[in-house]
Amino acid sequence: MDPDTPEPSGGLKIPKLPDLEIPKLPNLPKITVTRKQALTAVGTAVFVVVVAVIGGAILLNYTQNQQVAAFSSHVAASEADIFQVYDKIAVHMRIPTNDLSVAECDAHMREFAAIARYGRDVTAYHRQIVAADTIPEAYTGAQSAYVRALDNLNRAFTFWSSAAGAYEMRDYAAANRNLADADEAWRAYAAAITDYDRELRAAEEEGTEEGGEEVPPPPA
């Protein structure tokens, strides 16, 4: 990656999941059941069974909406933290080092290593959360792609940290190798984000199609 232009070619932007509104369940009043009401309830048992079937489908849809919303919030939280770390990395790599003394260069690289280690910890933390999400089957492809993206970004931060350590040890050949590996991991991260975007769009389209289906009326 070019230190003067740390952002990869193409201007990578992480796509965001759309905001999803979770319907709120109403607070049901307490019902006092009398003997007469209990007897009446027996006569409506068949109707209740029919309603339960339809209600089960509504409950399943509500649960899946909750799952997707949680996944969305976890991805958004990871994006916010990742962008903060990346901004620090980008600013640090743009600082010219030609006029720095040896001591200043060493301090510069130690700070770079600290940022990279922090980025590695951040991506590992969010990877654990996103991977643990329970989501509808349609979104598993998007989840897998995003987890893969976090894995590759974690590798990039790890290689950046190793490059800084090698520089401090004056092993410039190893530093250059680690920088090249970091650049490759970043490209893999960008590719995984592209896969995530594609899988997410497919899941949303599938959800739209399913949402358009009409619930069959209860039998007469």
Order of alpha helices (4+ residues) and beta strands (2+ residues): alpha-alpha-alpha-alpha-alpha
